[in-house]
Protein backbone atom coordinates (compact mmCIF):
# COMPACT_ATOMS: atom_id res chain seq x y z
CA UNK A 1 0.00 0.00 0.00
CA UNK A 2 1.50 3.30 -1.09
CA UNK A 3 1.86 6.32 1.17
CA UNK A 4 -0.60 8.23 -1.02
CA UNK A 5 -3.23 5.54 -0.52
CA UNK A 6 -2.64 5.53 3.22
CA UNK A 7 -3.08 9.31 3.36
CA UNK A 8 -6.34 9.04 1.40
CA UNK A 9 -7.67 6.39 3.77
CA UNK A 10 -6.63 8.47 6.80
CA UNK A 11 -8.34 11.55 5.33
CA UNK A 12 -11.54 9.58 4.66
CA UNK A 13 -11.56 8.18 8.20
CA UNK A 14 -10.94 11.66 9.61
CA UNK A 15 -13.79 13.11 7.52
CA UNK A 16 -16.23 10.40 8.58
CA UNK A 17 -15.24 10.82 12.23
CA UNK A 18 -15.81 14.57 11.95
CA UNK A 19 -19.29 14.04 10.51
CA UNK A 20 -20.18 11.59 13.31
CA UNK A 21 -18.99 14.02 15.98
CA UNK A 22 -20.84 16.97 14.44
CA UNK A 23 -23.99 14.87 14.15
CA UNK A 24 -23.77 13.85 17.80
CA UNK A 25 -23.29 17.45 18.92
CA UNK A 26 -25.54 19.47 16.58
CA UNK A 27 -28.41 17.11 15.73
CA UNK A 28 -29.78 16.71 19.32
CA UNK A 29 -29.96 20.49 19.70
CA UNK A 30 -31.47 21.19 16.29
CA UNK A 31 -33.96 18.32 16.50
CA UNK A 32 -35.19 19.11 20.03
CA UNK A 33 -38.05 21.34 18.84
CA UNK A 34 -39.37 18.74 16.40
CA UNK A 35 -38.95 15.70 18.65
CA UNK A 36 -39.87 16.95 22.14
CA UNK A 37 -40.64 20.65 22.36
CA UNK A 38 -43.77 20.44 20.21
CA UNK A 39 -45.38 18.27 22.90
CA UNK A 40 -45.01 20.86 25.68
CA UNK A 41 -47.22 23.72 26.69
CA UNK A 42 -45.48 27.00 25.89
CA UNK A 43 -46.15 28.67 29.23
CA UNK A 44 -44.18 31.80 28.40
CA UNK A 45 -45.54 35.10 29.64
CA UNK A 46 -46.23 37.93 27.17
CA UNK A 47 -44.63 40.29 29.68
CA UNK A 48 -41.34 38.41 29.53
CA UNK A 49 -41.36 38.38 25.73
CA UNK A 50 -42.16 42.09 25.60
CA UNK A 51 -39.46 42.93 28.13
CA UNK A 52 -36.88 41.03 26.12
CA UNK A 53 -37.82 42.90 22.93
CA UNK A 54 -37.83 46.30 24.61
CA UNK A 55 -34.44 45.74 26.19
CA UNK A 56 -33.08 44.25 23.01
CA UNK A 57 -32.17 41.02 24.75
CA UNK A 58 -32.39 37.80 22.78
CA UNK A 59 -33.95 34.97 24.77
CA UNK A 60 -31.56 32.60 23.03
CA UNK A 61 -28.44 34.39 24.22
CA UNK A 62 -29.29 35.94 27.58
CA UNK A 63 -27.33 33.31 29.54
CA UNK A 64 -24.10 33.42 27.60
CA UNK A 65 -20.95 33.46 29.76
CA UNK A 66 -22.97 32.55 32.87
CA UNK A 67 -22.05 29.70 35.21
CA UNK A 68 -24.96 27.34 34.61
CA UNK A 69 -23.78 24.94 37.30
CA UNK A 70 -25.10 27.50 39.81
CA UNK A 71 -28.92 27.20 39.81
CA UNK A 72 -29.40 30.79 41.02
CA UNK A 73 -28.45 31.92 37.49
CA UNK A 74 -31.17 29.90 35.77
CA UNK A 75 -33.96 32.42 36.26
CA UNK A 76 -33.66 36.19 36.17
CA UNK A 77 -34.07 37.89 39.55
CA UNK A 78 -34.28 34.83 41.81
CA UNK A 79 -32.79 34.77 45.30
CA UNK A 80 -29.32 33.50 46.09
CA UNK A 81 -29.27 29.71 46.51
CA UNK A 82 -26.54 29.64 49.14
CA UNK A 83 -27.55 28.51 52.60
CA UNK A 84 -25.81 28.38 55.98
CA UNK A 85 -27.27 24.95 56.77
CA UNK A 86 -27.95 22.57 53.87
CA UNK A 87 -30.10 19.48 54.36
CA UNK A 88 -30.60 16.66 51.90
CA UNK A 89 -33.02 14.03 50.65
CA UNK A 90 -33.09 11.60 47.73
CA UNK A 91 -35.06 11.22 44.52
CA UNK A 92 -35.44 8.35 42.05
CA UNK A 93 -36.83 8.48 38.50
CA UNK A 94 -36.95 4.90 37.15
CA UNK A 95 -37.62 5.90 33.54
CA UNK A 96 -34.46 8.01 33.52
CA UNK A 97 -32.49 5.40 35.49
CA UNK A 98 -31.95 7.90 38.29
CA UNK A 99 -31.61 6.01 41.57
CA UNK A 100 -31.49 7.74 44.96
CA UNK A 101 -29.93 10.93 43.66
CA UNK A 102 -29.11 13.52 46.33
CA UNK A 103 -31.13 16.74 46.46
CA UNK A 104 -29.56 19.61 48.40
CA UNK A 105 -32.03 22.11 49.84
CA UNK A 106 -30.56 25.53 49.13
CA UNK A 107 -27.35 24.19 47.58
CA UNK A 108 -25.50 26.13 44.90
CA UNK A 109 -23.49 23.55 42.92
CA UNK A 110 -25.22 21.34 40.36
CA UNK A 111 -21.96 19.44 39.84
CA UNK A 112 -22.39 17.86 43.26
CA UNK A 113 -26.14 17.25 43.58
CA UNK A 114 -29.59 18.21 42.45
CA UNK A 115 -30.73 21.42 44.12
CA UNK A 116 -34.12 22.39 45.56
CA UNK A 117 -35.04 26.02 45.10
CA UNK A 118 -34.98 27.65 48.56
CA UNK A 119 -38.33 28.56 50.06
CA UNK A 120 -40.31 25.99 48.07
CA UNK A 121 -42.30 23.31 49.87
CA UNK A 122 -40.62 20.28 51.35
CA UNK A 123 -41.63 16.90 49.87
CA UNK A 124 -45.01 15.67 51.08
CA UNK A 125 -46.11 19.13 52.19
CA UNK A 126 -48.66 21.35 50.47
CA UNK A 127 -46.90 23.40 47.85
CA UNK A 128 -44.36 22.72 45.14
CA UNK A 129 -40.89 21.25 45.69
CA UNK A 130 -38.87 22.73 42.80
CA UNK A 131 -35.71 20.79 41.92
CA UNK A 132 -33.00 21.94 39.50
CA UNK A 133 -30.75 19.51 37.64
CA UNK A 134 -28.08 19.87 34.96
CA UNK A 135 -28.29 18.54 31.39
CA UNK A 136 -25.71 18.11 28.62
CA UNK A 137 -25.57 16.61 25.13
CA UNK A 138 -27.48 13.29 25.06
CA UNK A 139 -24.46 11.38 23.75
CA UNK A 140 -22.76 12.10 27.09
CA UNK A 141 -25.78 11.25 29.23
CA UNK A 142 -25.03 9.50 32.50
CA UNK A 143 -27.86 9.38 35.07
CA UNK A 144 -25.30 8.73 37.81
CA UNK A 145 -23.38 11.94 37.08
CA UNK A 146 -24.94 15.18 38.37
CA UNK A 147 -23.53 17.20 35.48
CA UNK A 148 -25.74 15.20 33.09
CA UNK A 149 -28.44 13.76 35.37
CA UNK A 150 -31.44 15.59 33.82
CA UNK A 151 -30.31 15.27 30.19
CA UNK A 152 -33.17 12.91 29.32
CA UNK A 153 -35.82 14.83 31.25
CA UNK A 154 -37.61 15.68 27.95
CA UNK A 155 -38.40 11.97 27.49
CA UNK A 156 -40.70 11.85 30.52
CA UNK A 157 -44.43 11.61 29.87
CA UNK A 158 -47.66 12.10 31.77
CA UNK A 159 -48.12 9.27 34.27
CA UNK A 160 -44.42 8.52 34.76
CA UNK A 161 -43.52 8.10 38.41
CA UNK A 162 -40.99 9.89 40.60
CA UNK A 163 -40.05 8.62 44.05
CA UNK A 164 -38.83 10.80 46.90
CA UNK A 165 -37.45 9.74 50.26
CA UNK A 166 -37.52 12.64 52.71
CA UNK A 167 -36.87 12.36 56.44
CA UNK A 168 -37.49 8.61 56.42
CA UNK A 169 -40.80 8.89 54.56
CA UNK A 170 -41.29 7.73 50.95
CA UNK A 171 -43.50 9.68 48.55
CA UNK A 172 -44.66 8.78 45.05
CA UNK A 173 -45.40 11.48 42.49
CA UNK A 174 -46.88 11.14 39.00
CA UNK A 175 -46.06 13.49 36.14
CA UNK A 176 -49.05 15.66 35.20
CA UNK A 177 -47.70 18.26 32.81
CA UNK A 178 -44.55 19.48 31.06
CA UNK A 179 -43.93 22.99 29.78
CA UNK A 180 -41.24 25.41 28.65
CA UNK A 181 -40.51 28.92 29.86
CA UNK A 182 -37.92 31.63 29.38
CA UNK A 183 -35.47 32.39 32.22
CA UNK A 184 -37.42 35.61 32.84
CA UNK A 185 -40.63 33.71 33.67
CA UNK A 186 -39.97 33.37 37.38
CA UNK A 187 -43.70 33.27 38.18
CA UNK A 188 -43.57 29.52 37.44
CA UNK A 189 -41.68 29.15 40.73
CA UNK A 190 -44.69 30.44 42.68
CA UNK A 191 -46.29 27.99 45.11
CA UNK A 192 -49.54 26.10 44.50
CA UNK A 193 -50.77 24.95 47.91
CA UNK A 194 -53.81 23.03 46.65
CA UNK A 195 -51.80 19.79 46.96
CA UNK A 196 -48.26 18.44 47.19
CA UNK A 197 -46.37 18.93 43.92
CA UNK A 198 -42.88 18.22 42.64
CA UNK A 199 -41.31 20.14 39.75
CA UNK A 200 -38.11 19.10 37.98
CA UNK A 201 -36.29 21.85 36.05
CA UNK A 202 -33.49 21.75 33.48
CA UNK A 203 -32.15 23.80 30.58
CA UNK A 204 -33.30 22.93 27.05
CA UNK A 205 -32.36 21.98 24.44
CA UNK A 206 -29.94 19.73 26.37
CA UNK A 207 -26.37 20.65 25.53
CA UNK A 208 -27.24 23.98 23.92
CA UNK A 209 -24.64 26.45 25.31
CA UNK A 210 -27.11 29.33 24.91
CA UNK A 211 -29.54 27.75 27.46
CA UNK A 212 -32.47 29.55 25.79
CA UNK A 213 -35.34 27.92 27.70
CA UNK A 214 -36.21 25.97 30.82
CA UNK A 215 -38.18 22.74 30.81
CA UNK A 216 -40.42 22.12 33.83
CA UNK A 217 -41.84 18.69 34.59
CA UNK A 218 -44.59 18.99 37.19
CA UNK A 219 -45.83 16.00 39.17
CA UNK A 220 -48.49 15.53 41.87
CA UNK A 221 -48.22 13.31 44.94
CA UNK A 222 -50.04 10.00 44.82
CA UNK A 223 -52.13 9.49 47.99
CA UNK A 224 -51.02 6.44 49.96
CA UNK A 225 -53.31 3.43 49.80
CA UNK A 226 -54.57 1.69 52.93
N, C-alpha and C positions, 0 to 999 in steps of 0.2 A: 504494500500500500504506500503510495507516494505521499510526500509531505503535503502537497496541494490537496490531495483527497482528504487527508486527516484534518486539515484546516477547514475544509468545506463541511465535514461531518461535525466538527466542533462548533462551527458557526450555526449550523442547523439546530444542534442540541441547545445552544445558548438562546437562539431565537424562540424555540418551542418553550423552553423554561421561562423565558420572559413573558410570553403570552399567558402561560399557566399562572404565574405570579400575579400579573395584572388582572386576570380574570378573577382570581381569588380575593383580590383587594377591592377592585372597582365594582364588579357585578353585584355583590351583596348590598352595597350602598345604593346603586342605581336602581336595582330591582325592588327595593324595600317598598316603595309606594305602590307598585303593582301587585306584589305578593301579599303584603300584610296591611299596609296603611289604609287601603281602601275599605277594610273591614271595620275600622274604628270610627267612633263618633269624633267629629272635629270640634271638640269643646274648646274653642279659641275665642276669647272675648273680642268684640268689635273695638272696645276701648284700647286693648293692647295693640291691635293691628293699626289703629289710628295713631296711637302714640309713636309706634315705630316709624310710620310714614312721616309724621310731623318732624320727628327728630332726625330723620334721615338715616335711621339705623336699620340695617338689613337683619331680619330674623334668622337668616342662615349664616350670619357671621358675627353675631353679637357676643359669642363666647370665645372668640379667637384669643389665644395667648392667656387663657385662664386655666388655673389648676383644677381640672375636673375630677380629681381624686378627693377634693374637699367638697362635700355636699352642700355647704352653705353658698357655693357659687352657682348652683344649678337653677335657682330662681332669683329674679331680680328683687332686691329689697328684703330678703328674709333675714331672720336673726342669726347671730353667730351660733354655730353648732357646738362650740367648745363647752365643756362642763367640768366643774370641779370634782364631781363624783359621778363616774360612769358605771351604770349597771348593765347587765346583759341578759339575753334570753336566746333561744334557738328557734329556727324556722326550717321546715322541710317542704320541698315542692317536688313530689315524685315525678311528674311529667318532665321536669327540667333536670332530674337527677341531682337535685340539691338535697343534701341530707344533714340535718342538724347544723346548719350554718349559724354562726354567731351574729347577733344583732346588738350593736352598742347603742344605748339610749343616750343621745347627745354626743356621740363620737364625732370626729372630724377627719377620719382617714379611711377612705373606701378601699385602700390597699390591704387593710388589716381586718375588716369586717363589713357587714352591712350596717347601715346607720339609720336609726329611727329619728325622724324630725322632732326636735325638742318641743314639748308642750302638747303634743298629740296624745291621744288616749293610749293607755296601756292595754295590752291584749286582754280580751274578755270583758273590758269595760265599755260602757256606752261612749261612742265617739269613733274616731278613725285613727288607727295606728298606721302612720305613714312611714314606709321603709324605702330608703335609697340604696341602689346597688349599681355597680359599674358594669359596662358592656364594652366589648371590643369586636373586631372583625370575627364573623362566625367561624372562619377556618382555624382560629386560635381559641375557640371556646373550650373552657374547662370549668365545669360546675363546682370544682373543689378549690378553685383559685378565685379570690375575691375581686381581682382585677377584671375578671371575665364572667363572673357568676350570673349576671342577669342578661347575658348576650342573647339567649334564646327566649327571653320574656315575650317577644311578639308571637311566639307559637302557642301561647296559652289560649284557651277558649272558655266560653261560658260553661260552668259546671265543673271545671277542673278544681281539684282540692289543694289546699295549702294547710299545713299543720304547724301549730305554734306550741312550744312548751315554755310557759312563763311561770316562774315561782312555784314549780312543782305541779302545775295544772296544765293539762293538754287541751288545746282548742282546735277545732276543725273549721276552716273557712271554705266557702265555694265562690269561685269567680262569678261575678254578676255582669260586669261591664268593663270595656277597655276603651280608652280614648287618648287623644293627643292634645297637647297644649304647647304654647310658646313659653319660654322661661319667664316672661312678664306676667303670665296668668297665675299669680300666686293665690287667687281666690279658691283654687282647687284644693288648697291645703286647709281650708276652713273645716271645722268639725261638724259632722252630722251625728247628733246624739239620739236619733230615733232607734238605733241598734248598735251592735258592735261590728265595726268594719275594719278591714285591713287593706291598705293600698300599697302596692309595689310600684316603684318609680325607677326609670332608667332613661338614658339618652338614646334617641333614635334619629336616623338609622344607626344601628350598631356599627361602630368603627368609623363613623363619619367625624373627622376632626373638627368640623364646624359646630357639632352638637346643636343642630337647628331646632329640635323639638324634644319634648318629654313625653314618654309613654307612661300612662297610669293604668294599672290593672287593679280594679277594685273588687274586693270579695266581702261577703257577709258571713258572720258566724253561723254555724249549724247548731241548733239547739240540741243539747244532749238528750239521748233517748233513755227511758227508764229501764 
